[in-house]
Amino acid sequence: MAYNDKVTEVIDGDTFKRQSSTKNVRLKNVYAPELGKPGGYAAKRELQRLIDYENVSINETGTTYDRVEAQVNRSRDGLDVNRAMREFLRRT
């Protein structure tokens, strides 16, 4: 099920809050380091750069640890956010 929503806060390099729900969204197949681990803050900054306060399309694929797991695309240009983050993490 795909729907549009607005990002209100990036939590870390693979999780964000959205406007319409208290349930956070985790990017499917993106495994960013935890904050405090090497690369964790860089991953968070990159996800902020990509989607902070942006409208996104969220295609839910399941749930994990009380979060929605999803494929996410930036609404204004269709950017595949999951792929962009995987590529960023491979480079760092």
N, C-alpha and C positions, 0 to 999 in steps of 0.2 A: 504494500500500500504506500504510494508516494503522495506527499503533500508539501506545501510550502510553509516556512516558518522563518522567524528572525532570530539570529544568534544574539544573545544578550551578554554572554561571558564565555571566554575560553578558560577551561579549568586546567588543562595540561595539553600535551602534544597530540592527544587522540580523543579528547572528551570536551564537550561544550554544553552550556545551558541555552535554552531556547525560550521564546516569549510565551508560547501557548501551553507549556506544561512544566511541572516541577521535576519531571523525570529527565535526567541528562541523556545526551546522545553520545555514543562512542562510535568512532569511525571503524567500520568493519575491515578486518585484515590490516590494520595499522597498529604497530607495536612500538610506540614511542617510549623512551626511557622515562622513568618516574622523576618527578621534580626532586632535585637534590642529587640525582645520579648524573654522571657525565652525559651531556647532550640533552638533558631533560628541559632546561630552561630555553635552550635554543629551539627545540621542537615546539614548545609553547609559543614562543615569539613568532615562529613561522606560521603556525595555525592562526594566530591572531592577525598576522599580516594578510592571510588568505580570506578569513571569514568573519572577523570581529565586527559585530553590528551589521552584518550583511544579511540579505534574504537568501535563503538556501532551499533547495528541494531535498527532502529527506525520504528515502525509500527504506523503510524498516525491514530488517531481515531476521530479527530475533531480539532477545533480551539477554543481558549478562550483568550480574551483580546489581540488579535493580536499575539498570540503564538500558535504554533502547540501543541496539546495535544497528547501524545503517550505512547505506551507500549515500553519500552526500555530494550534491552538485551546487555550485554557486549559481544563483538565479540569473544574475545580470549577463553572464557570458557562457554558462554551461560548464565551467571548469570542474573537472572530476577531482574533488578535494581529497578523496582517499588516495588516488593515484599520485597526486602532487605531493602529499605527505610521505608516501612510500618512497618516492624518488628523492625527496629531501633527506630522509633518514638514511638512504643508501649512500648519499654523498657525504654525510657527516660521520 
